[in-house]
């Protein structure tokens, strides 16, 4: 996962925008023309937010946000819960802007007995992958 994040941060925007066509291509060209000369490249998160704001319907965004905020492990295994959590977190990048917030939200959605066990992991400095492994 760490390797993928590194690739996204360094090349994800270029790779994604290279594949644009139609309305997305025209939007990106206009965005690039309006940027200041010498402006630092967009991070993957910044790009994701801009793209989603432009091309995902507000109603869809609100529905994804609602699903993410209400997501609980309930009858899912930890692995199933993590897969759904990560899928929604990628769609709603602004809801988990930091690793600490991502970990907090993940732990908050676990079943009660796992939540009790995992609360100390919030402040332990563990990565998301480590927290997931511990929960599993």
N, C-alpha and C positions, 0 to 999 in steps of 0.2 A: 504493500500500500504506500509506504513512504516513497518508493521509487516512482510510482505513478504520480503522486502529488508533486514530486520534483520535476517531472516531465511536463505536467500541466502548468506549473508556475513558469517554466522557462520557455516552453514551445507551444503550449495549449492554445493560446490566443492566435498565434500565427497559423498553426495547423488548422484550426477551426475556420478562421476567416478565409483561408486559401480555398476552402471548399464551398464558400457561399456562392449563390447565384440568385438571380431575380431580385425580389424586394430586399432580401438580406444583404446581397452584394451592394445594392444601391445605398442602403442605410449605412453600411460599413464605410463605403467610399466617402459619403457625406460626413460621417463622424471623423474619419481620418483627416479630411480637408480642414475641418474646424479646429482640430487640435493644435496647440501651440508648437512651434518648431522647437525641437529639443526636449519636448515633454517626455517624462519617463514612461516606459511601456506599461500598459495595463497589466495588473495581476489577473490571474484566472478568476478570482472572486469578483473583482471589479467588472471584468468583462461579462461574467455570468449574470450579475445583477442588471447591467445595462441591457443585455440581450433579452433576458426574461421580461424585463419591464416593457421592452419594445414589442416582443412577439408572442407573449403568452397573455391570453385574455385575462382581464382582471377577475372575472368570475372563476376561471380555472385556478388562478393564483390563490384566491380566497379559499377555494375548496381544498387545495393542497395544504395551505396553512392550517385549516381546521383539522384535516386528517393528521397532520404532524403534531399539532398541539394536543390532540386527543389520543394519540397512539400510546397504547399500553401493551405489555407483554401478554397478559391474560393467558389464554390457552396455547400460545405459541412457545416453541422452544426458544432458548436464548439466541440460537443461530438464526431462526426464522425472524425473530424480533429485530435482530441487528440488521438483517438484510432489508427489511421494510423500513427501519429507521434510517439506514444509509441512503436508500432510494429516495425517501422523502427529504432528507437533509440536503441531498444534492440539488433537489428542486427548489428548496427554500434556504438558499445559502445565507440570506440575511437573518434568519432566525437562529443560526448557530455560527456567529461570526468568529468565535475563537475555539480552540481545542478544549479549553476549560468548560465553556458553555455547552459544547457538544457532549462532553462527558457527563455534565450535570443533567442534561435533558435525557440522555440515555439511561442513566441510573434511576432517574425519577420515574421512568416508565416500566421498570422491572417489577416483577411480583414483589409483594411486601417482604417476604423472607429474604429474597436476594437484595432488595433495597436496603434492608437493615444491615446485611452483611457488607454491602458495597459502599455505605456512606463514608467510611474512612478513606476510600479510594479517591474521593473528590479532592482531597487536599494532599494526597500522597505524592503528587508529581508524576503519576503514571500516565502513559500515553493512552489514547483511545483504544488501540489494539491490545494493550496490556489489560485495560479494564474489561474489555470484551472477553479476553482469555480467562480472566479471573471469574467473571460471571458464568462463563460456559463451564 
